[in-house]
Amino acid sequence: MENHKEESPVLTGREKLQSIASVQPPDEVLYELAELFKVFGDSTRVRILYSLFENELCVGDIAELLNMSQSSVSHQLRILKDAKLVKFRRDGKSFFYSLDDDHVYHIIKMGMEHVEE
């Protein structure tokens, strides 16, 4: 396993704790991160995200692919959109969904690599 930490001087006791505290993000940011990971905690939402890896899809296509109702898919897509994990574009009466950006792709990809180790 790679260690992504830079070499730093050896600290002990209070110095170590102060060093850690100085780089700790604010509680609000950590809360937002925890909320983001909660969204990934639902296998249906992960299946939807994974289905959007290479192509944009409409709700009907996702529902057919995952053997779900369109209503259930729409509900999950709304959660994913609120979490800024998917985006959509309108084409006539249809809405086509895709991953919001490369960050989402990389999060899923890294997660898959981790579970497949």
C-alpha positions, 0 to 999 in steps of 0.5 A: 500500500502506498503511503501518500504522506510526506516525510515530516520530523518525528513529533511526540506528545502535544506537538503531534496533536497540535500538528494534526489539529492544525491541518484538520478541516473544519467540522462543517467540511467533515460533516459534508464529506460524511454526508457525501459518503452516505450517498455512496452507502446505498447499493442502488445509487452505486449501481446507477452511478456505475451505469453512467460510467461511459454513457449518459442515459435517460431514466427509462434506460436506467430503469430497464438496465437495473430492472427497477421502476422509473419512479424508483430510479427518479427518486435515486437520481434526485438524491444523486443530483442533490449531492452533485454526483450526477447532472442532466440535460433535457432533450425534448421531453426526455432527461439524460443523466450523466456523472457530474464530473471526473471526480465522481468517476474517480471515486467509484473507480477507486472504490472498485479497485479497493474492493477488488484487491 
